[in-house]
Amino acid sequence: MSKQTTVAGPEVTELEDLARRARAHIVRTIAGAHGGHLGGPLSVIDLLIALYFRVLNIRPDEPDWPDRDRCVLSKGHSSIALYTTLAMRGYFPIEELGTFDAIDSRLQGHPDMTATPGIDMSSGSLGLGFSGALGIAMGARAAGKDFTTYAVLGDGECNEGIVWEAAHAAQRYALDNIVAIVDHNKLQQFGWHGDTLDHRLSPYTGSQLVDRWSAFGWKVFEMDGHDIGDVLATVARARDHVGGPVAVISHTIKGKGISFMENNYQWHARVPTAEELAQALAELGATPAGGRS
Ligand SMILES: Cc1ncc(C[n+]2csc(CCOP(=O)(O)OP(=O)(O)O)c2C)c(N)n1
């Protein structure tokens, strides 16, 4: 099976600026909708920007193009990061983000592949999306298709047994057209508390996540998920690997980019006050109305 090279697109510094603008859209949208998630979207946004602007072989004006690479956001609660990326990439107008989570919106709290252009798999029940990605990859092999399927998982999501059933099957069938990327931000929704109630422990410590994926027969790479140059290089290596599946452990920070949200589990799904929104946007060099973004 042939492997393609990284697609043409913006340079790393431009991608970094796109990610900064995306963060401003994310915080504004969640504040405007009075609900949604922030910590996970902010940890995964650099990866999604890199994927959709430089890695995926896609056609935003033809979302159902059969030969496109697939990307499944298995940690579906981070939908606002995916919607923002898709809008910025041209799948639908950026203004539509303002409808997020409204009852008649196609941008629901969790991604719906039957409603939103660019969504390859519905997700939200943790672990489900990854099994869908496995099915897509197995189907591609059966149909003789060359595209790659990327699945983006949370580290807390890896607590789900269904994740490991899919991991086992991918190794069993030596699938080398699937790449799992784990957004290892070291926090989940509540998780386990440490010495105090406010101190939350990572769902996996040290090399546990690497060891588990390796034990299931996956080749494992690690990267800094906020260093877009590292993301582009590591994901290309993962895509080009032959003979079996690859998992990339992406080291990230929950709430990345906004000082008072970083590494604070309470921002998993909190809505910013007007003051917090203003501070967050100021840190991002953006304004409530859109301004520089
Ligand atoms: C099967 C299932 N159980 C529980 C939830 C509720 N839930 C949503 S997000 C979340 C925590 C996920 O943690 P992680 O995967 O680390 O996400 P991130 O930190 O990247 O936001 C939980 C328990 C869910 N969506 N699905």
The ligand as an SDF file (V2000), in Angstrom:
LIG
                    3D

 26 27  0  0  0  0  0  0  0  0999 V2000
  -18.7610    6.0220   28.0430 C   0  0  0  0  0  0  0  0  0  0  0  0
  -18.6750    7.4060   28.6270 C   0  0  0  0  0  0  0  0  0  0  0  0
  -18.5400    7.5460   29.9700 N   0  0  0  0  0  0  0  0  0  0  0  0
  -18.4590    8.7820   30.5170 C   0  0  0  0  0  0  0  0  0  0  0  0
  -18.5190    9.9020   29.7170 C   0  0  0  0  0  0  0  0  0  0  0  0
  -18.4710   11.2840   30.3510 C   0  0  0  0  0  0  0  0  0  0  0  0
  -17.1880   11.9330   30.0850 N   0  0  0  0  0  0  0  0  0  0  0  0
  -17.0700   12.8550   29.0940 C   0  0  0  0  0  0  0  0  0  0  0  0
  -15.5050   13.4230   28.9450 S   0  0  0  0  0  0  0  0  0  0  0  0
  -14.9750   12.4480   30.2130 C   0  0  0  0  0  0  0  0  0  0  0  0
  -13.5200   12.4550   30.6320 C   0  0  0  0  0  0  0  0  0  0  0  0
  -12.6350   12.0520   29.5030 C   0  0  0  0  0  0  0  0  0  0  0  0
  -11.2840   12.2270   29.8320 O   0  0  0  0  0  0  0  0  0  0  0  0
  -10.2220   12.3580   28.6960 P   0  0  0  0  0  0  0  0  0  0  0  0
  -10.4120   11.2740   27.6990 O   0  0  0  0  0  0  0  0  0  0  0  0
   -8.8740   12.4310   29.3270 O   0  0  0  0  0  0  0  0  0  0  0  0
  -10.6310   13.7230   27.9950 O   0  0  0  0  0  0  0  0  0  0  0  0
   -9.8960   15.1520   27.9520 P   0  0  0  0  0  0  0  0  0  0  0  0
   -9.1180   15.3180   29.2030 O   0  0  0  0  0  0  0  0  0  0  0  0
   -9.0110   15.1170   26.7610 O   0  0  0  0  0  0  0  0  0  0  0  0
  -11.0100   16.1400   27.8040 O   0  0  0  0  0  0  0  0  0  0  0  0
  -16.0090   11.7000   30.7410 C   0  0  0  0  0  0  0  0  0  0  0  0
  -15.8690   10.7420   31.8540 C   0  0  0  0  0  0  0  0  0  0  0  0
  -18.6680    9.6990   28.3200 C   0  0  0  0  0  0  0  0  0  0  0  0
  -18.7300   10.7220   27.4630 N   0  0  0  0  0  0  0  0  0  0  0  0
  -18.7300    8.4400   27.7940 N   0  0  0  0  0  0  0  0  0  0  0  0
  1  2  1  0
  2  3  1  0
  2 26  2  0
  3  4  2  0
  4  5  1  0
  5  6  1  0
  5 24  2  0
  6  7  1  0
  7  8  2  0
  7 22  1  0
  8  9  1  0
  9 10  1  0
 10 11  1  0
 10 22  2  0
 11 12  1  0
 12 13  1  0
 13 14  1  0
 14 15  2  0
 14 16  1  0
 14 17  1  0
 17 18  1  0
 18 19  2  0
 18 20  1  0
 18 21  1  0
 22 23  1  0
 24 25  1  0
 24 26  1  0
M  CHG  1   7   1
M  END
$$$$
